[in-house]
Structure formats: C-alpha cells, structure tokens
Amino acid sequence: MSSPRPRPPALLRAAATLRWPSLLLLVAAAAQLDLRWGTFRQPVTGPLLGLSAMTSAVVLLALPWITRRGAGPRGTACAGLAAAVASLAFTTAVHLRAGHGVSTAYGACEPVALLIVLAFTARHAAAVPAVVGSVALIAAVVSRPLAVEVREGSVIVAFVSTLIAVAVAGAAVTARLVVADRRQREYRIRLEQRVRLARDLHDYVAHHVTGIVVQAQGAGAIADKRPDLVPAALRRIEDTGAEALVSLRRMVGALRADDPGAPLTPPGGMTAVRDLVAEFGAAGVSVRLVEDGPTERLPTDAVDIVHRVVMEALTNIRKHAPACRTVTVRVQVEQRHVVVSVDNDGAARPSAPPGYGLTGLRERVTSAGGSLRTGAGTDGAWQVHARLPLPLPLSPAGAA
C-alpha cells in the first residue's frame, strides 16, 4: 500500500529543466574568458591547455549521453576518472614544457568543467569508484595552478581551488545522502504498510474463513443425524461469507483512499468486541465477556488492539481447540493500563512455532508499548493475555 509520489512544484521542475543548459552556458562563458585572456595563445603551453580544456568539455558533454545509454553509476565514475587522468596528464606535460616565458598554466574553462564533472561523479557514480574519481578530480583542479612554478600567486589560486572543489564535492555527497535517506524511508514505509496489510488480512479474512470452515464441518457432521439443522448452518455460513466480503471491500477501499494512513477497517469500539464474542457464542460454545472499568472511554487505538487480541484468540480456539466448551473474555481497564485476557478449557497443545497470527499480534501489541503472553495456565486452560499502556489515566465512570 503506497501513495503516489507528489509532483514537485512548477518552480522546481523548471529549475531542474534549466539546470543542464545553465551549466553549459557557464562553461561557455569561462571559455570565452580564456579566449579574451589569451590562455590558449601562449607559445609553449597554449596548445596543451587548449587540448586539456577541450577534453574536459567533451567529457562533460558526454555525461548525459552516458546516462541515457544505460551505462549507469559505473559509466559515470569511469567518465569522471577519465577526465581527471587526462587533466593530470596535461598538467604533467605543461610542467615538463614550461619555461621562463610561461607565466601561468591555468584558465577558467577547464576548472569549471572539471568541477561540474566532480559534482556529477560524487552525486551519481557508484560508491567506491565515486570516491576514487572525486579524489582524482580534486587533485586535477588543485594541481593545475602549480604546474609552471610554485609561487605566491599560484599557491593562492590552488588554495581557492581546493576550497571550491571540496565544497562542490561536499554538496554533491550531501545531496546523494539526502536522496538515499529518502529512498530508505520510502522503502521502510512500504514495508510497514505491507506488514500492516498482512496483519489485517490475517486478522479479518482468516477469522471469517475459519468460521466458515468450522461451520461447514459442523453442518456435514449433523447432515445425516439432524438434517433439519442443516439450513440454519448454511445460513450462518452464508452470513459469515458475506461479512468476509464486507471486510475485504473495506480493505480495498482503504487501499484506494488518498490517505495512506486510513484504517483498513472502521473502528467499532467495544460494541465490535461484544458482537465478536456474541458471534462466537452462536456456534455452540459457552462464551462470557467480562468488562471491568470504564471500557467505553478507552481510546480508539487501544480498543482496536483489544479487538484484534480477542479476534485472534477466538480464531485460534476455533482452529486448534475443537473440544473447547467454555471461553471467558475479560477486558479490565486500570488507570494507566488496559488488560485483555481470553481463557478457554481446550486441551493445551504441544509447543510449536507461532503462526503468522500470533506473530503479527505480538508485533502490534509491542509496537504500542504493551506485552503479550500466550500459553497454558496453572489450571491447564489456554490463555492469551495482553497488557497495553494508556496515554492518559482513566478515572472510573461517573467520577469527577
């Protein structure tokens, strides 16, 4: 059960659409500055600087194509690493060829292009290759100003380049972590919704289906001896099936609702618990409901869990204790807790791994801060005992 992801605002969609063209315009403006400053017209290192800037620009232009071609995070990391290796190689060539006639070996176009590639690599590349590629790109951006000679001006440019490169990489990694955290939350929410749906399907559908099976078995057993009772049994089976269909329709309606937190079944309060006990007693079992304290003033969440505890306990009695003749359901409201217990005189079965119903019920009770205990009591009766905390203390009915 998941809700559709909301569309981002129009302003954010427009910004995302214009992001890539804006980056390309920034690189073009940096290249225009290099042409005006004569960076590529230096007699010794100009051609090398031009080829280096062109290589970085080509890698930058190829990144969207690499993504569309399905190369994925590894292809992005390889592209970033290739740009860094090429830039470092040209830096080495500039250092070897530089002489006294060369003043600088850096411009604006290549650092801007490498910074954009760095951001793209740190944001989209695979984890381990992204680290290698990002470190190599930072080294390429920082080492270029020092290619000709280490002096005050080049050191200042290298220091500023280091700050900018680290800031760009940090921003990209932060965006990556934010997206990963959002995906993890979405996955956790979907998993919780699936578990919740599984619990509700088991609680309601299994309860009704178990009732149908037990009633059908009873009808088959009396068909030969008391055929006059078969029509009544069939009517009860029909009513139970209709209730199962109603529960399924409610669940489907909640799944189709716009609110993902909408309850799969409408709360019925203690009236639903009383109806559940009365329905179970109609099957020929002596069942007694004991209410102690202001049960009508219980919070909706607490009543819902009480209903689930009683439903699961009665369903298990139908399935595993066919010889049971007496059941006692007790709901006791204290000031800060509500206690629900279901006892029956059926024979205790050997210990076995708990089924989905008890597992889901235990998860539901413990998630509300309560405790659940199941097993044979001192008198040999089978017991289901749950204790739930209340958010506020409840005073007895009629108290000021």
WOTANOR-V268953 format. One record per residue. RES is the residue in one small letter. SS is DSSP state (~ for helix, > for strand, _ for the rest). Layout:
res: <RES | RES>
ss: <SS | SS>
This chain:
res: <m | s | s | p | r | p | r | p | p | a | l | l | r | a | a | a | t | l | r | w | p | s | l | l | l | l | v | a | a | a | a | q | l | d | l | r | w | g | t | f | r | q | p | v | t | g | p | l | l | g | l | s | a | m | t | s | a | v | v | l | l | a | l | p | w | i | t | r | r | g | a | g | p | r | g | t | a | c | a | g | l | a | a | a | v | a | s | l | a | f | t | t | a | v | h | l | r | a | g | h | g | v | s | t | a | y | g | a | c | e | p | v | a | l | l | i | v | l | a | f | t | a | r | h | a | a | a | v | p | a | v | v | g | s | v | a | l | i | a | a | v | v | s | r | p | l | a | v | e | v | r | e | g | s | v | i | v | a | f | v | s | t | l | i | a | v | a | v | a | g | a | a | v | t | a | r | l | v | v | a | d | r | r | q | r | e | y | r | i | r | l | e | q | r | v | r | l | a | r | d | l | h | d | y | v | a | h | h | v | t | g | i | v | v | q | a | q | g | a | g | a | i | a | d | k | r | p | d | l | v | p | a | a | l | r | r | i | e | d | t | g | a | e | a | l | v | s | l | r | r | m | v | g | a | l | r | a | d | d | p | g | a | p | l | t | p | p | g | g | m | t | a | v | r | d | l | v | a | e | f | g | a | a | g | v | s | v | r | l | v | e | d | g | p | t | e | r | l | p | t | d | a | v | d | i | v | h | r | v | v | m | e | a | l | t | n | i | r | k | h | a | p | a | c | r | t | v | t | v | r | v | q | v | e | q | r | h | v | v | v | s | v | d | n | d | g | a | a | r | p | s | a | p | p | g | y | g | l | t | g | l | r | e | r | v | t | s | a | g | g | s | l | r | t | g | a | g | t | d | g | a | w | q | v | h | a | r | l | p | l | p | l | p | l | s | p | a | g | a | a>
ss: <_ | _ | _ | _ | _ | _ | _ | _ | _ | ~ | ~ | ~ | ~ | ~ | ~ | ~ | ~ | ~ | ~ | ~ | ~ | ~ | ~ | ~ | ~ | ~ | ~ | ~ | ~ | ~ | ~ | ~ | ~ | ~ | ~ | ~ | ~ | _ | ~ | ~ | ~ | _ | _ | _ | _ | ~ | ~ | ~ | ~ | ~ | ~ | ~ | ~ | ~ | ~ | ~ | ~ | ~ | ~ | ~ | ~ | ~ | ~ | ~ | ~ | ~ | ~ | ~ | _ | _ | _ | ~ | ~ | ~ | ~ | ~ | ~ | ~ | ~ | ~ | ~ | ~ | ~ | ~ | ~ | ~ | ~ | ~ | ~ | ~ | ~ | ~ | ~ | ~ | ~ | ~ | ~ | _ | _ | _ | _ | _ | _ | _ | _ | _ | _ | _ | ~ | ~ | ~ | ~ | ~ | ~ | ~ | ~ | ~ | ~ | ~ | ~ | ~ | ~ | ~ | ~ | _ | _ | ~ | ~ | ~ | ~ | ~ | ~ | ~ | ~ | ~ | ~ | ~ | ~ | ~ | ~ | ~ | ~ | ~ | ~ | _ | _ | _ | _ | _ | _ | _ | ~ | ~ | ~ | ~ | ~ | ~ | ~ | ~ | ~ | ~ | ~ | ~ | ~ | ~ | ~ | ~ | ~ | ~ | ~ | ~ | ~ | ~ | ~ | ~ | ~ | ~ | ~ | ~ | ~ | ~ | ~ | ~ | ~ | ~ | ~ | ~ | ~ | ~ | ~ | ~ | ~ | ~ | ~ | ~ | ~ | ~ | ~ | ~ | ~ | ~ | ~ | ~ | ~ | ~ | ~ | ~ | ~ | ~ | ~ | ~ | ~ | ~ | ~ | ~ | ~ | ~ | ~ | ~ | ~ | ~ | ~ | _ | _ | _ | _ | ~ | ~ | ~ | ~ | ~ | ~ | ~ | ~ | ~ | ~ | ~ | ~ | ~ | ~ | ~ | ~ | ~ | ~ | ~ | ~ | ~ | ~ | ~ | ~ | ~ | ~ | ~ | ~ | ~ | ~ | _ | _ | _ | _ | _ | _ | _ | _ | _ | _ | _ | _ | ~ | ~ | ~ | ~ | ~ | ~ | ~ | ~ | ~ | ~ | ~ | ~ | ~ | _ | _ | _ | _ | > | > | > | > | > | > | > | _ | _ | ~ | ~ | ~ | _ | _ | ~ | ~ | ~ | ~ | ~ | ~ | ~ | ~ | ~ | ~ | ~ | ~ | ~ | ~ | ~ | ~ | ~ | ~ | ~ | ~ | ~ | _ | _ | _ | _ | _ | > | > | > | > | > | > | > | > | _ | _ | _ | > | > | > | > | > | > | > | > | _ | _ | _ | _ | _ | _ | _ | _ | _ | _ | _ | ~ | ~ | ~ | ~ | ~ | ~ | ~ | ~ | ~ | ~ | ~ | ~ | _ | _ | _ | > | > | > | > | > | > | _ | _ | _ | _ | _ | > | > | > | > | > | > | > | > | _ | _ | _ | _ | _ | _ | _ | _ | _ | _ | _>
